[in-house]
Amino acid sequence: MTEPIRGKVAKVLNSREIAINRGYADGIKMGMYFDVMSLDSGEIKDPDTNEVLGSIKRTKVRVRVTEVQEKLAVASTYQRATVDSPASFGPFARSLMPPSWINKYEIETLRKSDLFSPVDIDEDDSYVKDGDLVVQVIEDTVEQENANI
């Protein structure tokens, strides 16, 4: 198994896009997925001994590469969710409705507040920061995730 590509957020471009400091020279291709990781280590200590047990890295957001240059890539946020249709309707009404699940696409932003159009963003308003670690998501994980949605 190959190691995932790692890089950093070079710049938060707007409320939906980031530039990553890796490009096709580093193996990045269109459509690849990356997780932007929290720099907070989430250190866990034993409450009895105060010994550090380990740390937990958390994903801030998952992005998909939309543009690739030699030394940089642009990646955009996205979100896909499965929504159940209402089961409270009678059998006839349900027969006229779509299946019991519907794939719904929503746009996720990098903003702390919920504005859905890509707009310029001040770093104070973004939970993704320049310098945040980005780690490639291996395709098997993405396919498995999409199959569960």
Rosetta constraint file for C-alpha pairs under 8 A:
AtomPair CA 4 CA 135 HARMONIC 6.45 0.50
AtomPair CA 4 CA 136 HARMONIC 5.07 0.50
AtomPair CA 4 CA 137 HARMONIC 6.93 0.50
AtomPair CA 4 CA 138 HARMONIC 6.76 0.50
AtomPair CA 5 CA 26 HARMONIC 7.73 0.50
AtomPair CA 5 CA 27 HARMONIC 7.76 0.50
AtomPair CA 5 CA 28 HARMONIC 7.85 0.50
AtomPair CA 5 CA 135 HARMONIC 5.96 0.50
AtomPair CA 5 CA 136 HARMONIC 5.14 0.50
AtomPair CA 6 CA 133 HARMONIC 7.24 0.50
AtomPair CA 6 CA 134 HARMONIC 5.70 0.50
AtomPair CA 6 CA 135 HARMONIC 4.62 0.50
AtomPair CA 6 CA 136 HARMONIC 6.33 0.50
AtomPair CA 7 CA 20 HARMONIC 6.64 0.50
AtomPair CA 7 CA 21 HARMONIC 5.95 0.50
AtomPair CA 7 CA 22 HARMONIC 6.10 0.50
AtomPair CA 7 CA 133 HARMONIC 5.99 0.50
AtomPair CA 7 CA 134 HARMONIC 5.19 0.50
AtomPair CA 7 CA 135 HARMONIC 6.60 0.50
AtomPair CA 8 CA 20 HARMONIC 5.72 0.50
AtomPair CA 8 CA 21 HARMONIC 5.74 0.50
AtomPair CA 8 CA 22 HARMONIC 7.88 0.50
AtomPair CA 8 CA 130 HARMONIC 7.54 0.50
AtomPair CA 8 CA 131 HARMONIC 5.26 0.50
AtomPair CA 8 CA 132 HARMONIC 5.39 0.50
AtomPair CA 8 CA 133 HARMONIC 4.56 0.50
AtomPair CA 8 CA 134 HARMONIC 5.21 0.50
AtomPair CA 9 CA 18 HARMONIC 6.60 0.50
AtomPair CA 9 CA 19 HARMONIC 5.92 0.50
AtomPair CA 9 CA 20 HARMONIC 4.73 0.50
AtomPair CA 9 CA 21 HARMONIC 6.40 0.50
AtomPair CA 9 CA 36 HARMONIC 7.95 0.50
AtomPair CA 9 CA 129 HARMONIC 7.08 0.50
AtomPair CA 9 CA 130 HARMONIC 5.07 0.50
AtomPair CA 9 CA 131 HARMONIC 4.99 0.50
AtomPair CA 9 CA 132 HARMONIC 5.31 0.50
AtomPair CA 9 CA 133 HARMONIC 6.55 0.50
AtomPair CA 9 CA 134 HARMONIC 6.70 0.50
AtomPair CA 10 CA 18 HARMONIC 7.49 0.50
AtomPair CA 10 CA 19 HARMONIC 5.37 0.50
AtomPair CA 10 CA 20 HARMONIC 5.17 0.50
AtomPair CA 10 CA 21 HARMONIC 5.32 0.50
AtomPair CA 10 CA 130 HARMONIC 5.56 0.50
AtomPair CA 10 CA 131 HARMONIC 6.17 0.50
AtomPair CA 11 CA 18 HARMONIC 5.82 0.50
AtomPair CA 11 CA 19 HARMONIC 5.18 0.50
AtomPair CA 11 CA 20 HARMONIC 7.21 0.50
AtomPair CA 11 CA 129 HARMONIC 7.71 0.50
AtomPair CA 11 CA 130 HARMONIC 5.21 0.50
AtomPair CA 11 CA 131 HARMONIC 7.87 0.50
AtomPair CA 12 CA 17 HARMONIC 6.45 0.50
AtomPair CA 12 CA 18 HARMONIC 4.49 0.50
AtomPair CA 12 CA 19 HARMONIC 6.39 0.50
AtomPair CA 12 CA 121 HARMONIC 7.73 0.50
AtomPair CA 12 CA 123 HARMONIC 7.56 0.50
AtomPair CA 12 CA 128 HARMONIC 7.35 0.50
AtomPair CA 12 CA 129 HARMONIC 6.84 0.50
AtomPair CA 12 CA 130 HARMONIC 6.35 0.50
AtomPair CA 13 CA 17 HARMONIC 5.40 0.50
AtomPair CA 13 CA 18 HARMONIC 5.15 0.50
AtomPair CA 13 CA 19 HARMONIC 6.71 0.50
AtomPair CA 13 CA 120 HARMONIC 6.99 0.50
AtomPair CA 13 CA 121 HARMONIC 7.47 0.50
AtomPair CA 14 CA 18 HARMONIC 7.11 0.50
AtomPair CA 14 CA 118 HARMONIC 5.84 0.50
AtomPair CA 14 CA 119 HARMONIC 5.30 0.50
AtomPair CA 14 CA 120 HARMONIC 4.50 0.50
AtomPair CA 14 CA 121 HARMONIC 5.18 0.50
AtomPair CA 15 CA 109 HARMONIC 5.42 0.50
AtomPair CA 15 CA 110 HARMONIC 5.05 0.50
AtomPair CA 15 CA 111 HARMONIC 5.79 0.50
AtomPair CA 15 CA 117 HARMONIC 7.39 0.50
AtomPair CA 15 CA 118 HARMONIC 4.98 0.50
AtomPair CA 15 CA 119 HARMONIC 5.46 0.50
AtomPair CA 15 CA 120 HARMONIC 6.32 0.50
AtomPair CA 15 CA 121 HARMONIC 5.69 0.50
AtomPair CA 15 CA 126 HARMONIC 7.57 0.50
AtomPair CA 16 CA 76 HARMONIC 5.50 0.50
AtomPair CA 16 CA 77 HARMONIC 5.38 0.50
AtomPair CA 16 CA 108 HARMONIC 7.23 0.50
AtomPair CA 16 CA 109 HARMONIC 5.02 0.50
AtomPair CA 16 CA 110 HARMONIC 5.82 0.50
AtomPair CA 16 CA 117 HARMONIC 7.86 0.50
AtomPair CA 16 CA 118 HARMONIC 5.44 0.50
AtomPair CA 16 CA 119 HARMONIC 7.86 0.50
AtomPair CA 17 CA 74 HARMONIC 6.70 0.50
AtomPair CA 17 CA 75 HARMONIC 5.61 0.50
AtomPair CA 17 CA 76 HARMONIC 4.43 0.50
AtomPair CA 17 CA 77 HARMONIC 6.51 0.50
AtomPair CA 17 CA 118 HARMONIC 7.79 0.50
AtomPair CA 18 CA 74 HARMONIC 5.70 0.50
AtomPair CA 18 CA 75 HARMONIC 5.48 0.50
AtomPair CA 18 CA 76 HARMONIC 6.55 0.50
AtomPair CA 19 CA 72 HARMONIC 6.62 0.50
AtomPair CA 19 CA 73 HARMONIC 5.62 0.50
AtomPair CA 19 CA 74 HARMONIC 4.51 0.50
AtomPair CA 19 CA 75 HARMONIC 6.40 0.50
AtomPair CA 20 CA 72 HARMONIC 5.54 0.50
AtomPair CA 20 CA 73 HARMONIC 5.15 0.50
AtomPair CA 20 CA 74 HARMONIC 6.21 0.50
AtomPair CA 20 CA 75 HARMONIC 7.38 0.50
AtomPair CA 20 CA 134 HARMONIC 7.73 0.50
AtomPair CA 21 CA 71 HARMONIC 6.42 0.50
AtomPair CA 21 CA 72 HARMONIC 4.88 0.50
AtomPair CA 21 CA 73 HARMONIC 6.86 0.50
AtomPair CA 22 CA 26 HARMONIC 5.92 0.50
AtomPair CA 22 CA 28 HARMONIC 7.06 0.50
AtomPair CA 22 CA 70 HARMONIC 7.82 0.50
AtomPair CA 22 CA 71 HARMONIC 5.14 0.50
AtomPair CA 22 CA 72 HARMONIC 4.56 0.50
AtomPair CA 22 CA 73 HARMONIC 6.09 0.50
AtomPair CA 23 CA 27 HARMONIC 6.67 0.50
AtomPair CA 23 CA 28 HARMONIC 5.29 0.50
AtomPair CA 23 CA 29 HARMONIC 7.80 0.50
AtomPair CA 23 CA 68 HARMONIC 5.76 0.50
AtomPair CA 23 CA 69 HARMONIC 5.39 0.50
AtomPair CA 23 CA 70 HARMONIC 4.84 0.50
AtomPair CA 23 CA 71 HARMONIC 4.17 0.50
AtomPair CA 23 CA 72 HARMONIC 4.14 0.50
AtomPair CA 23 CA 73 HARMONIC 5.16 0.50
AtomPair CA 24 CA 28 HARMONIC 4.70 0.50
AtomPair CA 24 CA 29 HARMONIC 6.26 0.50
AtomPair CA 24 CA 68 HARMONIC 6.26 0.50
AtomPair CA 24 CA 69 HARMONIC 6.07 0.50
AtomPair CA 24 CA 70 HARMONIC 4.96 0.50
AtomPair CA 24 CA 71 HARMONIC 6.65 0.50
AtomPair CA 24 CA 72 HARMONIC 7.58 0.50
AtomPair CA 24 CA 73 HARMONIC 7.92 0.50
AtomPair CA 25 CA 70 HARMONIC 5.28 0.50
AtomPair CA 25 CA 71 HARMONIC 6.26 0.50
AtomPair CA 26 CA 71 HARMONIC 7.51 0.50
AtomPair CA 28 CA 32 HARMONIC 7.04 0.50
AtomPair CA 28 CA 68 HARMONIC 7.15 0.50
AtomPair CA 28 CA 73 HARMONIC 7.51 0.50
AtomPair CA 29 CA 65 HARMONIC 7.28 0.50
AtomPair CA 29 CA 68 HARMONIC 6.61 0.50
AtomPair CA 30 CA 65 HARMONIC 5.30 0.50
AtomPair CA 30 CA 66 HARMONIC 5.71 0.50
AtomPair CA 30 CA 67 HARMONIC 6.26 0.50
AtomPair CA 30 CA 68 HARMONIC 6.46 0.50
AtomPair CA 31 CA 64 HARMONIC 5.67 0.50
AtomPair CA 31 CA 65 HARMONIC 4.96 0.50
AtomPair CA 31 CA 66 HARMONIC 6.29 0.50
AtomPair CA 32 CA 64 HARMONIC 5.64 0.50
AtomPair CA 32 CA 65 HARMONIC 5.36 0.50
AtomPair CA 32 CA 136 HARMONIC 7.37 0.50
AtomPair CA 32 CA 137 HARMONIC 7.57 0.50
AtomPair CA 32 CA 139 HARMONIC 7.97 0.50
AtomPair CA 33 CA 62 HARMONIC 6.86 0.50
AtomPair CA 33 CA 63 HARMONIC 5.67 0.50
AtomPair CA 33 CA 64 HARMONIC 4.49 0.50
AtomPair CA 33 CA 65 HARMONIC 6.35 0.50
AtomPair CA 33 CA 136 HARMONIC 5.90 0.50
AtomPair CA 33 CA 137 HARMONIC 5.30 0.50
AtomPair CA 33 CA 138 HARMONIC 7.65 0.50
AtomPair CA 33 CA 139 HARMONIC 7.91 0.50
AtomPair CA 33 CA 142 HARMONIC 7.83 0.50
AtomPair CA 34 CA 62 HARMONIC 5.68 0.50
AtomPair CA 34 CA 63 HARMONIC 5.37 0.50
AtomPair CA 34 CA 64 HARMONIC 6.38 0.50
AtomPair CA 34 CA 65 HARMONIC 7.81 0.50
AtomPair CA 34 CA 134 HARMONIC 6.06 0.50
AtomPair CA 34 CA 135 HARMONIC 5.29 0.50
AtomPair CA 34 CA 136 HARMONIC 4.27 0.50
AtomPair CA 34 CA 137 HARMONIC 5.18 0.50
AtomPair CA 35 CA 59 HARMONIC 5.97 0.50
AtomPair CA 35 CA 60 HARMONIC 7.24 0.50
AtomPair CA 35 CA 61 HARMONIC 5.89 0.50
AtomPair CA 35 CA 62 HARMONIC 4.41 0.50
AtomPair CA 35 CA 63 HARMONIC 6.34 0.50
AtomPair CA 35 CA 134 HARMONIC 5.47 0.50
AtomPair CA 35 CA 135 HARMONIC 5.31 0.50
AtomPair CA 35 CA 136 HARMONIC 6.40 0.50
AtomPair CA 35 CA 137 HARMONIC 6.54 0.50
AtomPair CA 36 CA 59 HARMONIC 5.78 0.50
AtomPair CA 36 CA 60 HARMONIC 5.51 0.50
AtomPair CA 36 CA 61 HARMONIC 5.46 0.50
AtomPair CA 36 CA 62 HARMONIC 6.20 0.50
AtomPair CA 36 CA 63 HARMONIC 7.60 0.50
AtomPair CA 36 CA 128 HARMONIC 7.50 0.50
AtomPair CA 36 CA 132 HARMONIC 6.58 0.50
AtomPair CA 36 CA 133 HARMONIC 5.86 0.50
AtomPair CA 36 CA 134 HARMONIC 4.48 0.50
AtomPair CA 36 CA 135 HARMONIC 6.66 0.50
AtomPair CA 37 CA 57 HARMONIC 6.75 0.50
AtomPair CA 37 CA 58 HARMONIC 5.82 0.50
AtomPair CA 37 CA 59 HARMONIC 4.54 0.50
AtomPair CA 37 CA 60 HARMONIC 5.50 0.50
AtomPair CA 37 CA 61 HARMONIC 7.49 0.50
AtomPair CA 37 CA 132 HARMONIC 6.44 0.50
AtomPair CA 37 CA 133 HARMONIC 5.36 0.50
AtomPair CA 37 CA 134 HARMONIC 5.97 0.50
AtomPair CA 37 CA 135 HARMONIC 7.44 0.50
AtomPair CA 38 CA 57 HARMONIC 6.35 0.50
AtomPair CA 38 CA 58 HARMONIC 5.50 0.50
AtomPair CA 38 CA 59 HARMONIC 6.04 0.50
AtomPair CA 38 CA 60 HARMONIC 5.90 0.50
AtomPair CA 38 CA 132 HARMONIC 6.89 0.50
AtomPair CA 38 CA 133 HARMONIC 7.34 0.50
AtomPair CA 39 CA 57 HARMONIC 7.63 0.50
AtomPair CA 39 CA 132 HARMONIC 6.51 0.50
AtomPair CA 39 CA 133 HARMONIC 7.18 0.50
AtomPair CA 40 CA 57 HARMONIC 7.31 0.50
AtomPair CA 41 CA 55 HARMONIC 5.62 0.50
AtomPair CA 41 CA 56 HARMONIC 5.98 0.50
AtomPair CA 41 CA 57 HARMONIC 5.81 0.50
AtomPair CA 42 CA 55 HARMONIC 5.22 0.50
AtomPair CA 42 CA 56 HARMONIC 5.03 0.50
AtomPair CA 42 CA 57 HARMONIC 6.49 0.50
AtomPair CA 43 CA 52 HARMONIC 6.93 0.50
AtomPair CA 43 CA 53 HARMONIC 7.68 0.50
AtomPair CA 43 CA 54 HARMONIC 5.94 0.50
AtomPair CA 43 CA 55 HARMONIC 4.17 0.50
AtomPair CA 43 CA 56 HARMONIC 6.49 0.50
AtomPair CA 44 CA 52 HARMONIC 5.88 0.50
AtomPair CA 44 CA 53 HARMONIC 5.61 0.50
AtomPair CA 44 CA 54 HARMONIC 5.56 0.50
AtomPair CA 44 CA 55 HARMONIC 5.60 0.50
AtomPair CA 44 CA 56 HARMONIC 7.62 0.50
AtomPair CA 45 CA 49 HARMONIC 7.98 0.50
AtomPair CA 45 CA 50 HARMONIC 5.35 0.50
AtomPair CA 45 CA 51 HARMONIC 5.40 0.50
AtomPair CA 45 CA 52 HARMONIC 4.33 0.50
AtomPair CA 45 CA 53 HARMONIC 5.37 0.50
AtomPair CA 45 CA 54 HARMONIC 7.37 0.50
AtomPair CA 46 CA 50 HARMONIC 4.87 0.50
AtomPair CA 46 CA 51 HARMONIC 5.32 0.50
AtomPair CA 46 CA 52 HARMONIC 6.38 0.50
AtomPair CA 46 CA 53 HARMONIC 6.31 0.50
AtomPair CA 47 CA 51 HARMONIC 7.98 0.50
AtomPair CA 60 CA 127 HARMONIC 7.62 0.50
AtomPair CA 60 CA 128 HARMONIC 7.17 0.50
AtomPair CA 61 CA 77 HARMONIC 7.39 0.50
AtomPair CA 61 CA 110 HARMONIC 7.94 0.50
AtomPair CA 62 CA 77 HARMONIC 6.48 0.50
AtomPair CA 62 CA 78 HARMONIC 7.48 0.50
AtomPair CA 63 CA 75 HARMONIC 5.63 0.50
AtomPair CA 63 CA 76 HARMONIC 5.14 0.50
AtomPair CA 63 CA 77 HARMONIC 4.57 0.50
AtomPair CA 63 CA 78 HARMONIC 6.49 0.50
AtomPair CA 64 CA 75 HARMONIC 5.07 0.50
AtomPair CA 64 CA 76 HARMONIC 5.39 0.50
AtomPair CA 64 CA 77 HARMONIC 6.50 0.50
AtomPair CA 64 CA 78 HARMONIC 7.40 0.50
AtomPair CA 65 CA 73 HARMONIC 6.65 0.50
AtomPair CA 65 CA 74 HARMONIC 5.76 0.50
AtomPair CA 65 CA 75 HARMONIC 4.00 0.50
AtomPair CA 65 CA 76 HARMONIC 6.39 0.50
AtomPair CA 66 CA 73 HARMONIC 7.61 0.50
AtomPair CA 66 CA 74 HARMONIC 5.78 0.50
AtomPair CA 66 CA 75 HARMONIC 5.33 0.50
AtomPair CA 66 CA 76 HARMONIC 6.60 0.50
AtomPair CA 67 CA 73 HARMONIC 5.62 0.50
AtomPair CA 67 CA 74 HARMONIC 5.02 0.50
AtomPair CA 67 CA 75 HARMONIC 6.95 0.50
AtomPair CA 68 CA 72 HARMONIC 6.28 0.50
AtomPair CA 68 CA 73 HARMONIC 4.40 0.50
AtomPair CA 68 CA 74 HARMONIC 6.43 0.50
AtomPair CA 69 CA 73 HARMONIC 5.90 0.50
AtomPair CA 77 CA 107 HARMONIC 7.02 0.50
AtomPair CA 77 CA 108 HARMONIC 5.77 0.50
AtomPair CA 77 CA 109 HARMONIC 6.39 0.50
AtomPair CA 77 CA 110 HARMONIC 7.70 0.50
AtomPair CA 78 CA 105 HARMONIC 7.95 0.50
AtomPair CA 78 CA 106 HARMONIC 6.92 0.50
AtomPair CA 78 CA 107 HARMONIC 5.24 0.50
AtomPair CA 78 CA 108 HARMONIC 5.40 0.50
AtomPair CA 78 CA 109 HARMONIC 7.96 0.50
AtomPair CA 79 CA 105 HARMONIC 6.17 0.50
AtomPair CA 79 CA 106 HARMONIC 5.43 0.50
AtomPair CA 79 CA 107 HARMONIC 5.76 0.50
AtomPair CA 79 CA 108 HARMONIC 5.83 0.50
AtomPair CA 80 CA 103 HARMONIC 7.09 0.50
AtomPair CA 80 CA 104 HARMONIC 6.11 0.50
AtomPair CA 80 CA 105 HARMONIC 4.78 0.50
AtomPair CA 80 CA 106 HARMONIC 6.22 0.50
AtomPair CA 80 CA 149 HARMONIC 7.64 0.50
AtomPair CA 81 CA 103 HARMONIC 6.04 0.50
AtomPair CA 81 CA 104 HARMONIC 5.39 0.50
AtomPair CA 81 CA 105 HARMONIC 6.32 0.50
AtomPair CA 81 CA 106 HARMONIC 7.55 0.50
AtomPair CA 81 CA 149 HARMONIC 6.38 0.50
AtomPair CA 82 CA 101 HARMONIC 6.33 0.50
AtomPair CA 82 CA 102 HARMONIC 5.67 0.50
AtomPair CA 82 CA 103 HARMONIC 4.75 0.50
AtomPair CA 82 CA 104 HARMONIC 5.93 0.50
AtomPair CA 82 CA 149 HARMONIC 5.65 0.50
AtomPair CA 83 CA 101 HARMONIC 5.69 0.50
AtomPair CA 83 CA 102 HARMONIC 5.32 0.50
AtomPair CA 83 CA 103 HARMONIC 6.45 0.50
AtomPair CA 83 CA 104 HARMONIC 6.63 0.50
AtomPair CA 84 CA 100 HARMONIC 5.67 0.50
AtomPair CA 84 CA 101 HARMONIC 4.67 0.50
AtomPair CA 84 CA 102 HARMONIC 6.40 0.50
AtomPair CA 85 CA 98 HARMONIC 7.72 0.50
AtomPair CA 85 CA 99 HARMONIC 7.53 0.50
AtomPair CA 85 CA 100 HARMONIC 5.28 0.50
AtomPair CA 85 CA 101 HARMONIC 6.05 0.50
AtomPair CA 85 CA 102 HARMONIC 7.19 0.50
AtomPair CA 86 CA 100 HARMONIC 7.90 0.50
AtomPair CA 87 CA 94 HARMONIC 7.56 0.50
AtomPair CA 87 CA 100 HARMONIC 8.00 0.50
AtomPair CA 89 CA 93 HARMONIC 5.91 0.50
AtomPair CA 89 CA 94 HARMONIC 6.10 0.50
AtomPair CA 90 CA 94 HARMONIC 6.17 0.50
AtomPair CA 91 CA 95 HARMONIC 6.12 0.50
AtomPair CA 92 CA 96 HARMONIC 6.76 0.50
AtomPair CA 93 CA 97 HARMONIC 6.66 0.50
AtomPair CA 94 CA 98 HARMONIC 7.82 0.50
AtomPair CA 98 CA 102 HARMONIC 7.30 0.50
AtomPair CA 103 CA 149 HARMONIC 7.80 0.50
AtomPair CA 107 CA 116 HARMONIC 6.36 0.50
AtomPair CA 108 CA 116 HARMONIC 7.00 0.50
AtomPair CA 109 CA 114 HARMONIC 7.07 0.50
AtomPair CA 109 CA 115 HARMONIC 7.08 0.50
AtomPair CA 109 CA 116 HARMONIC 6.26 0.50
AtomPair CA 109 CA 118 HARMONIC 7.84 0.50
AtomPair CA 110 CA 126 HARMONIC 5.47 0.50
AtomPair CA 110 CA 127 HARMONIC 6.15 0.50
AtomPair CA 110 CA 128 HARMONIC 6.33 0.50
AtomPair CA 111 CA 115 HARMONIC 7.07 0.50
AtomPair CA 111 CA 121 HARMONIC 7.55 0.50
AtomPair CA 111 CA 125 HARMONIC 5.68 0.50
AtomPair CA 111 CA 126 HARMONIC 4.68 0.50
AtomPair CA 111 CA 127 HARMONIC 6.50 0.50
AtomPair CA 112 CA 125 HARMONIC 5.77 0.50
AtomPair CA 112 CA 126 HARMONIC 5.75 0.50
AtomPair CA 112 CA 127 HARMONIC 6.22 0.50
AtomPair CA 113 CA 125 HARMONIC 7.82 0.50
AtomPair CA 121 CA 125 HARMONIC 6.54 0.50
AtomPair CA 121 CA 126 HARMONIC 6.98 0.50
AtomPair CA 122 CA 126 HARMONIC 6.77 0.50
AtomPair CA 123 CA 127 HARMONIC 7.86 0.50
AtomPair CA 123 CA 128 HARMONIC 7.85 0.50
AtomPair CA 123 CA 129 HARMONIC 6.48 0.50
AtomPair CA 128 CA 132 HARMONIC 6.89 0.50
AtomPair CA 137 CA 141 HARMONIC 6.77 0.50
AtomPair CA 137 CA 142 HARMONIC 6.95 0.50
AtomPair CA 138 CA 142 HARMONIC 6.78 0.50
AtomPair CA 139 CA 143 HARMONIC 6.04 0.50
AtomPair CA 140 CA 144 HARMONIC 6.03 0.50
AtomPair CA 141 CA 145 HARMONIC 6.07 0.50
AtomPair CA 142 CA 146 HARMONIC 6.09 0.50
AtomPair CA 143 CA 147 HARMONIC 6.08 0.50
AtomPair CA 144 CA 148 HARMONIC 6.40 0.50
AtomPair CA 145 CA 149 HARMONIC 6.48 0.50
